Amino acid sequence: MKSVCFYFNIHQPFRLKRYRFFDIGNDHYYYDDFANDEIITRLAEISYIPMCETLLKIIEENGKDFKCAISISGTAIEQLQLYVPECVDLLKKLSDTGCVEFLGGTYSHGLAALEDVEEFIREVKEHDDLIRRLFGQKPKMFANTELIYDDDIASLVASMDFKAVLTEGAKHILGWKSPNYVYSAATAPKLKLLFTNRKLQEDISQNFNNTSWPEYPLTADKYIDWIASLPEDQQIVNLFMSMDTFGGFLPKNTGIFDFMRALPRFGKERGIKFTMPSEVVTKLKPVGEITVPSPISDKDEARDVSAWKGNELQNEAINKLYAVAERVSLCQDRRLKQDWKYLQSSDHFYYMSTKNKADGASHAAFSPYDSPFSAFTNYMNVLADFLVRVEEQYPDSIDNEELNSLLLTIRNQSAEINELNKEVNTLRNNILNSDDSTNAPKVEMLEIAEKADVEKPVSKKKVQKKEPVKKEPAKKVKKEAVKKAPAKKATK
């Protein structure tokens, strides 16, 4: 019997307000509360709440024949508790059915797994504690931020007593192998690996409402037939999708909720079981070992971590942030710790991406900023104020001269980046408005302009870390893997 595991992911970052250089040291509140309220409330009304209600109906109609999993970050839970508490109540009801498994993950939906081992462990444990308090479950399965995974992360996850981890079924890792098996981690043989089936995911998330798709319309019986037609020995299909796909990207009038309700009935007819991932890894043995030497993720064409670490702007911001990880972990200021979580959200760095073509369009579609440079400038202004507050907590841990140098660097970078952005936009408009009859030279010149964006030198000067007085923090460990530049994305 084949098993299908549906994973519904909920994550929503806190939106930063427009924070200018002159705000540094004067304004310690960084968030656009109006935008955060509006976004999370709208998503809850059109997606999260109706999807949770649909899942409850499916379970009521099918009992134990339908089970699924939910992955939700700690910061997303905080937003729901603040703005849409009724959505959290629905999640609790789903947990109470015994048919929904909550996955382990990072509290802030951040990149600590790539930057700071100790911070990563703190994040995961804090997230586990929250899931246990709210939903009465101890997570057995782990799904990292954006399914980021490599061999080093496998060892860390295994050390925290997780039984299995879900990651992206990247072709450059699996090669000829199918994602529809259970595997084991090369660096932690007892840790089982589950890989997503991207094709079957995208058949729903991207093509369900695509009238030009050759298989349109997608019906529940057709979809179940495709799963049933997989080779008999391929026993597990993992489908990891953002919950806002249902009702958000695919509005209610597309019939997506009716489609989901019909799946268990056709699955039962074809001998397909909808189950929780922890049940699968308990019953099925690994068919082989998989090694992942460099980090992979479920974002962008390359399926690596270049969505967040692909240019100097992103790496500058990430390095400055995690330089103070130990000091923040030792402080007792509740507000400072809360801001630390929100500033780690991977979305902040996602907005700074300077990629072009399809990847660039995807980044731009989700960004609230006019350009990656605006995202960088705004974030660095906020981060500079945050570092001032860390310095106030540990006056001996950050040299004032170094901090002042950082503030000066940020101010100069802000001015330079704004000028560069104007020049690039002017060049781009001139190219697009030219009388050239062919598009190829324009595309080539645009790519040169984008390259100029990426190669703009950014100061590498960092705040020098000193140990807090009378404290002896655990040694900060940085993974060797992240010292290497991410592999370049192949031209599509």
N, C-alpha and C positions, 0 to 999 in steps of 0.2 A: 504493500500500500504506500502510495506517495503522500508526502506531507508538505503542506504549504504553511510558511510562517509569514504573517503580515506584521510589519513593524511600523508604527505610526510615530513620527518624530515631531516634537513640539519644541521650538526654540524661537525666542523673540528678543533681540538685544535692546538694551536701554538706549534710546536715541539721545545723543549729546546735543546741547544747545550751541548756538553760535558763540564761541568763546574767544574774545579778542586778546591781544597781547596785554593791553592795559588792564584786563581783568585779573591777571596773574597777581596773587598776593592780596587781592581785594574781594574776590568772589569765589567761594569754595563750593558752590553748588553748580554741577556740570550738566544737568539733564533737562531736556525739553519735555516737561510733564504733560503739556497739552498734546503733543505728538504721540507720546508713549501711551497715554490714555486712549486717544482716538484709534491708534493702530491696533492695540491689543483688544479693545472692545469690539471693533469692527470684525476682526478675525474670529473672535469668539462667537459673535452673533451669526456670521455667515458660514463658519467652518467648524471650529472646535466643538461648540455646543451641539449643532445638528449631527456631527459625526459621532460624538460620544453617545448621543441618543440613538443613533442608528446601530451602533455596536451593541447597546443594551437590548434593542429590539431583536437583533440577530441572535444574541445569546438566549433571550427569552424564547425565541421561536425554535432554536436548534439545540439548546442545552449544551452539553459537553462536546457536541460535534463541531462547535466553532470556538476556537481560542486564538488569541493574538498577543502581541507585545507592544508596549509603549515606551518610548525613550523621550524623556523630558528633562531639560536642564534645571538647575536650582534657580537661576535667575528668571527663567520663564515661569516657574511656580510662584516666585515672589511677585511678578507682575500680575499674574492671574489672581493671587490672593488680594492684591491691592485694588485692582480695577474690576475683575470679573470673578468674585469668589464662588458664584454658582457653578462655574466651570470646574473648579477644584472639587466641589461636591459631587459632580458627575464622575470625575476621575476616581473618587473614593468608591462610588457605587460600582464602577467597573471592577475595581480591585476586589470588592466584596463578593463578586460573582464567582471568584476562583477560576475564571477563564481568561484573565488578563494578567500578564507578567510585566512588571516594571524593570527596565534594564538599569544597570549601573552606568555611570558616566562622569563627566566633569561638572562641577557645580556651576562654573561661570561660562561654560562652552568656550573655553580658552585653549591656548596652544602650549600649556605647561609641559605636556608630554614631549615636546620638541626642545624645550628650553631649560627646564628646571625639574629634576626628578623629585625632589622633596616637595616642591609646590604641587606637582602632579598628584602625589600620594595624598597630600592634605585635601586637595580638591575632590578626589574620588571618595575619600572617607567621609567628608562633609556631605557630599551628595548622597551617599549610602545612608547616612544617619537621617537625612531629610526624608528619603523614600520610606524608611522604616517607621518614622514618626507619623507621617501622613497616611501611608497606605498599608502599613503593617506587613511589609515584605522586606526580606533581605535579598538584594539583587544577586543572582547567580551568573547572569550573562552580562557582558560588558560591551558597550558601543562608545567609542571615543568621539570627541568633537569631529564632525564631518567624516566619521569612520577612519580617521587617521590611524595608521598602524605600520609597525615594522618589527623586526626581530627583538630590538631592545625594549620596545613597548610591551611585547609579548611576555618578556621576563618579569616586568613590573606588574602587569595584570595578574599573572600567575601567582606572584608573591602575595597578592591581596586576596587570594582564595576564590577567585572567579573560576568557573568551570569551563567557560568558553567565551570567545570574542567574535563579534560580527565586524566584517570589513568589506571593502569594495572588491568585487570580482574583476579586478583590473586585468586586461588581456596581456599586458607586458609581464605580469607575474604568473598568471595561470598558464599562459601559452595555449597548448592544445588541450589542457585539462578543463573539465567542466566545473562550473561553480556549484553544481547540484549534488555535491557530496560533502561529507564531513571530513575535514583534514585535521592535522595536528601541527602545532607550532614547532619550528626547527630548534628554537632556543628554550622551549618549555614543552617537552613532549606530552605532558599531561594536560596541557591547555588545548582545547579543541577549537578549530577555526571554522566559521561559517562565512561563506561569500555570497554577496548579493547577485541576483540574476538581473543585470541591467536591461536586457531586451524586454523581458516580461514586465519589469517595472515601467519602462517607457511606453509599452503598449497601452498602459492605463494613463500614466501621468502626462504624456505628451500627445498620444494619438487618439485617446478616447473621444475627443471633440474635434478631431482633425478630419474634415470632410474630404480632403484630397488624399488621405491615406488609403491605399489599395484595399485594406481590410475593413474600412469603415462601412457600417457601424460595428463597434465592438459590443457583442452581447455576452452575457454570463456563460451560456452554453458553449459558445465558440471559444472563449478564454479557457474554460475548463478542458475542452477537447485538446487545446494546444498543450496544456500541462500533462494530460493523460497520454499524449502521443510521445512524450519524452522516453528515451530508453528505459527499460524496466528497472535497471540497476541504479538509475538516478533517482534517489528517494527523497530529496529535500529541495524545495524551491524557496529562497529567501527574498522577500519583497520589502524593501526599506524605502518609505516615502514620507515626505513631509505631510503632516495632517492637514495643513491648509491647502493641499492639492484638492481635497474633497470639500467642495463648497466655495473655495477661493479661486484657484486656477481653473477648476472645473465646477462652474456654478450648478446650483440645484436643478435648474431647468434642463441641464444636459442629461439628466437621468442617472447621475453617478451614484446617488444613494440607493436607488432601486437596483442598480447593477450589483452593488455590494451585498444587498439583502438576498439577491438571487444566487450568489455564488455557492453557499453551503448546500443548497438543495441539489444543484447540478453536480457538485463535488461528491455528494453522497451516492448519487447514481453511478458515478464513474470510479468509485473507490478511492477518492482523494480526501484526505483529512486535513482540516485546518487546526493547527496545534501551536503550542508555545515552544520556543526554541530550547528551553532547558529540558523539556521532555524529549526532544529529538536527540540532543547530545547524550542523554542518559541511555537511550536505546540503541543508537547507531555507533559503530566503531569507525575510527578514521581509516580512510583508504590509502593514505599516504601523508608525507610530511611536506610542508611548504615553507620555504625560506623567503623572507622579504628584507633584503639588506638595506634598502632606502625607503623612506616613508612614502606611503600611498594614501590616497583619500578618494572621496567620491566627487570631487570638484574639478571642473575644467577638462579639456580634452586629454591632457597628459596624465590625469589621475595621480598627480603628485602633490606637493605642498606649495607649489609656486603661486597658488591663488592668494596666499598670505605672506610668502617669503620670496617673491619673485623679483623684487627690485630693491634698490638701496633705501628708498623711502620707508618701505615696510620693515626692513631689517634694522634701520636706525631706530624706529619707534619701538620695535619689539625688544631690542637690546637695552634701550633706556628703561623700559618698563621693568623687565625682569632683573635688572641690576639691583633693585631694592627689595627683591622677594623675601630675603631672610629677615631684613629689618621690619618689614610689614608684618611678617608672621609672628614676631616677638612683641609687637606693640599691643596695647590694650584699648586703643581708641576704636570704638565700634564703628563710627562713621568712616574712619580711614580704611578699615578692613572691608566695609561694604563697597566703598569706591574702588578699592583694589580689585574686587571681584568684577565689577561692572567694566572697568578699564581693560580687563583681560579678554573680554569677548572677541572672538575671532573676526566678527563682522567689521570692527573698526579697521583692521588691516586689509580685509577683503575690499573695502572701499578705496584703498590706496593703490590698487592694482592698476598698472599702466598697459595691460595687455590690449591687443586690438582684435579685429575680426570677431568670431563668434564668442570667444571667451570674454573679450572686452565688452561686447554688447550685454552679456549676462551680468557682468559686474556693474555696469552703468545702470542697468534696469533696476537693481536693488539699492543703489546708492542714493542717499538724500543730498549728496553734494554735487556741485557743478562740475567738478573734476577731481581726479585723484590727489592733486596738489592741494586743493581746498580741504579735502579730508585729512591729509597729512598735517597741514598747518593748524587746523582746528584741534586735532588730537594732541599735537605737540604742545600747544598752548595749555590745554587742560593738564597734560602730563607735567608740565613745568610747575604749575600750581600745586599739583599733587606732591611733587618732589620737595617743594618748599615746606609742605606740611609734614612730610617724613623727616625732614631736617629738624623741624621743631620738636619732634618726638625724640630724636637722637641727635642732638647738636654736635656730637663728636663723630658721627658716622659719615657725614657728608661735608667736605671742605667748602666753606663759604665761597672761596675763590673759584672753585670748580663749579659750584651752583650758579654763581653770577656769570661765569663763562658760558654755561649751558643756556641761560636766559638770553644772553647776547646772541649766541648762535641761533637760537630759535627765532629771535626777532629778525636777524639778517636773512635767515633762510626764508622766512615768511615773505619778506620784501622781494627777494630774488625769485622765489617760486611764483609769486603773483605776476612779476614782469615776464618770466619765461612762459607762463600760461597764456598771457595776452599775445606774446609773439607767436606761439604755436597755433592759437586760435585764428590769428590773422593769416598766418601761412596756410592753414587748412581752408579758410574761406576763400582765399585767393586761388588756391588750387581748384576747388570745387566750382568756382565761378568763372574759371578760365574758358577760352573759346576752343580749347583742344578737343578735337572730335573723338579721340579715343580715351578710354577710361584707364587703360593699363598704366600710362605714365603717372596719372593722378594717384592711382593706388600706390605706386612705388614711392612717390614723393610723400604721400601721407604716412607710409610706413617709416620713411626717414624721419619725419616729424615726430612720430611716436617714439622712435629710437632715441631721438634727442631728449624727449621727456624722461626716458628711463635712465639715460646716461648722465643726467645732470648730477654733478658731484654733490654729495651730501657729507657734512662734517662727520667724522668718525670719532670725535672726541667724546668720551664717556665720563660720567660721574664716577670717580674712584671710590670704591667701597671700602669702608673701614668697619671693624667689628664694634658693635655697641658696647658701651662701658659696662663692666661687671656682668656681661652676658657671654655665654659660650654656645652660640648657635651651631646646629649640625652643619656639617660641611656641605656646601652647595655643589652639586654634580651636574655637569653639562655633558650632553651626549655628543660623541664625536660626529655622529651622522649629520647634525645640523651645521657643522662647521663647513660642510661642502655646499657649494651652490647647487640648487635644485637643477635637475636635468631640464634642458630646453624643450619646450613643447614642439612636437613635430608639426610642420606646416600642414594644415588641413587641405 
